[in-house]
Amino acid sequence: MPGFDPDRAWALHPRVALRPEPFGALLYHFGARRLTFLKDPRLVEVVRRLSDAPSARSACVSCGVLNGELPLFQAALASLAATGMLVDRTSGAPASPRPERVHA
């Protein structure tokens, strides 16, 4: 996905909360009022480790993601970045900023 570089440092957006659930976790963005379900426990762990890892790729590797699985995990992380759930830690911006809708 354009805009997502797995070799950059990423983190949850400051307005996103991660809530553990039996199936994995819920991510809720308080600014965009968006809810995302994470159904893979390893993806949940990768997302948790992003803020301490030097890159998204290294967070995946530290969670035991195999080389053959990296494209799937990178696609999932790219999707989270594109929806504003993740931000690039060096710039603080999502991968593909989208204007937030104003509801009247």
Stockholm file with secondary structure:
# STOCKHOLM 1.0

chainA/1-104         MPGFDPDRAWALHPRVALRPEPFGALLYHFGARRLTFLKDPRLVEVVRRLSDAPSARSACVSCGVLNGELPLFQAALASLAATGMLVDRTSGAPASPRPERVHA
#=GR chainA/1-104 SS CTTCCTTSCEEECTTEEEEEETTEEEEEETTTTEEEEECCHHHHHHHHHGGGSSSHHHHHHHTTCCGGGHHHHHHHHHHHHHTTSEEETTTCCCSSCCCCCCCC
#=GC SS_cons         CTTCCTTSCEEECTTEEEEEETTEEEEEETTTTEEEEECCHHHHHHHHHGGGSSSHHHHHHHTTCCGGGHHHHHHHHHHHHHTTSEEETTTCCCSSCCCCCCCC
//
